[in-house]
Amino acid sequence: MEIIRITKADENYPKALSQHFGKHVPKAITAIGNLAILRNKTLAVFSSSKCPGKVILQTYDLMKKIREAGITVVSGFHSPMERECLNILLKGKQPIIFCPARSIKGMRIKPEYKKPLDEGRLLILSPFAEKEKRISSERALERNRFIAAIGDSIFIPYAAPNSKTEELCKELLPWNKPVYTLEDEFNANLFRLGAKNIVQFNRK
């Protein structure tokens, strides 16, 4: 499929990137899919790899509601919880933005992505140059910051104490974007940091 290069001069280039990254903003980003999705209000999703069972079930229920509400979700869909969110969202008709932690040049398009790409409801987006084809922890962090920048709101179903996801939450809260989590004892650390209950999420 065609790879589209979006420079800072392009009207489709997300303005939020310059706002949050300043002089470190990517000079260009690449995409496969429907660029019109970039105009939607989006909910960014991040989660630790291992989640308590109770949190997993609550997240499944919430993702089904998000799917039915037609809310655009942006994520790297990398951790097991994030991948399960993607599986639920792919069964709907709402737009999805998938951001891999690597260049999309030469990336294999999974069979389950082809139909939503053809339907114009999936956008694959990357801030990485062609040569950056390997996934690394550094690129994953850079990718997550990129996702958070283009997201209007952030949802973290679970961030294990002292985890990279918790550190990301600490970094993002000063960005003055709403950060949400589930009302659960396992998320006490996120509420202490300043996260809000996801029931307060404004879907408009």
C-alpha positions in Angstrom: 0.0 0.0 0.0 1.1 3.6 -0.7 3.1 5.3 2.0 2.2 9.0 2.4 4.8 11.5 3.6 3.5 14.4 5.6 5.8 17.4 6.2 5.3 20.2 8.7 4.1 22.4 5.8 1.3 19.9 5.0 -2.2 20.7 6.3 -2.5 17.2 7.6 0.5 17.5 9.8 -0.8 17.4 13.4 -0.2 20.9 15.0 -0.1 19.3 18.5 3.3 17.9 17.6 5.0 21.3 17.4 3.2 22.4 20.6 4.6 19.5 22.6 8.0 18.8 21.0 9.1 22.3 20.0 12.4 22.2 18.1 12.5 18.4 18.4 9.3 18.0 16.4 9.6 15.4 13.6 10.3 17.1 10.2 8.0 14.6 8.6 5.8 11.7 9.5 4.6 8.8 7.3 1.2 7.2 7.0 -0.7 4.4 5.3 -4.5 4.9 5.2 -7.1 7.6 5.5 -5.5 10.9 6.5 -8.9 12.4 7.3 -8.9 10.4 10.5 -6.3 12.9 11.8 -9.0 15.5 12.1 -11.0 13.5 14.6 -10.9 13.9 18.3 -8.9 11.0 19.6 -8.4 8.9 22.8 -4.8 7.7 23.3 -4.5 4.3 25.1 -1.5 3.0 27.0 -1.3 0.0 29.4 1.3 -1.9 31.3 2.0 -5.4 30.0 0.5 -7.3 32.9 -2.9 -6.2 34.2 -5.1 -7.5 37.1 -7.9 -9.7 35.9 -10.5 -7.3 37.3 -9.0 -4.4 35.3 -8.9 -6.5 32.1 -12.6 -7.2 32.3 -13.5 -3.6 33.0 -11.3 -2.5 30.0 -13.0 -5.0 27.7 -16.4 -3.6 28.6 -15.2 0.0 28.2 -13.6 -0.7 24.8 -16.9 -2.2 23.6 -18.7 1.1 24.6 -16.0 3.2 22.9 -16.4 1.1 19.8 -20.2 1.5 19.8 -19.8 5.3 20.4 -17.6 5.6 17.3 -14.7 7.1 19.3 -11.3 7.3 17.4 -8.6 5.5 19.4 -4.8 6.0 18.9 -2.3 3.6 20.3 0.8 1.5 19.6 -1.3 -1.6 20.4 1.8 -3.2 21.7 1.2 -4.6 25.2 -1.1 -7.5 25.6 -3.9 -5.3 27.0 -3.5 -2.8 24.2 -3.6 -5.6 21.6 -6.9 -6.9 23.1 -8.3 -3.4 22.9 -7.4 -3.4 19.2 -9.1 -6.8 18.7 -12.3 -5.4 20.1 -12.1 -2.1 18.1 -11.4 -3.9 14.8 -14.8 -5.5 15.1 -16.5 -2.1 15.0 -16.7 0.6 12.4 -15.0 3.5 14.3 -11.7 4.9 13.1 -8.4 3.7 14.6 -4.9 5.1 14.5 -2.1 2.5 14.9 1.4 3.8 15.6 4.2 1.2 15.4 7.6 1.9 17.2 9.4 1.8 13.9 9.4 3.0 10.3 6.5 1.8 8.2 8.7 1.4 5.2 8.7 -2.4 4.4 6.4 -3.2 7.3 4.2 -6.2 6.8 0.5 -5.3 6.8 -1.3 -7.9 8.9 -4.3 -9.5 7.2 -6.7 -8.1 9.9 -5.6 -4.6 8.9 -6.4 -4.8 5.2 -10.2 -4.6 5.4 -10.3 -1.5 7.8 -7.6 0.1 5.6 -9.8 -0.5 2.5 -12.8 0.8 4.4 -10.9 4.0 5.3 -11.2 3.6 9.0 -7.6 2.6 9.8 -4.6 4.9 9.7 -1.1 3.6 10.3 1.1 6.5 11.4 4.9 6.7 12.2 7.3 9.5 13.2 10.3 7.4 12.3 12.6 7.7 9.3 12.9 4.9 6.8 16.1 3.5 8.2 14.6 3.1 11.7 13.1 -0.4 11.1 13.9 -2.0 14.4 11.7 -1.7 17.5 13.6 -0.7 20.6 12.7 0.5 24.1 13.9 4.0 23.2 11.7 4.1 20.0 8.8 2.7 22.0 9.0 5.7 24.4 9.4 8.1 21.6 6.4 6.5 19.9 4.3 6.8 23.1 5.1 10.5 23.4 4.1 10.9 19.8 0.8 9.1 20.4 0.1 11.2 23.5 0.8 14.4 21.5 -1.7 13.7 18.9 -4.3 12.3 21.3 -6.8 14.8 22.7 -7.4 12.7 25.9 -5.4 9.8 27.4 -6.7 6.5 28.9 -4.4 4.3 31.0 -6.4 1.2 32.2 -3.5 0.1 34.3 0.1 1.2 35.1 2.0 -1.0 37.4 3.8 0.9 40.2 7.3 2.0 39.1 6.6 0.8 35.6 7.5 2.7 32.3 3.7 3.3 31.9 3.6 5.0 35.3 6.6 7.1 34.4 4.9 8.0 31.1 1.8 9.1 33.1 4.0 11.4 35.2 5.5 12.9 32.1 2.1 13.5 30.4 0.1 15.0 33.2 1.9 18.4 32.9 0.8 18.5 29.3 -2.6 19.6 30.5 -4.4 16.9 28.7 -7.0 14.9 30.6 -5.5 11.6 31.7 -8.1 8.9 32.7 -8.1 5.5 34.3 -10.5 3.0 35.8 -12.0 3.5 39.3 -10.2 0.5 40.9 -8.0 -0.1 43.9 -5.2 -1.3 41.5 -5.1 2.2 40.1 -4.6 4.1 43.3 -1.1 5.1 42.1 -2.6 6.8 39.0 -5.2 8.7 41.0 -2.5 9.9 43.4 -0.6 11.3 40.4 -3.7 13.2 39.2 -5.5 10.9 36.8 -9.3 11.2 36.6 -12.0 8.6 36.6 -12.8 7.5 33.0 -16.5 8.0 33.7 -15.7 11.8 33.4 -14.5 11.3 29.8 -16.1 13.8 27.5 -16.8 11.9 24.2 -17.7 15.0 22.2 
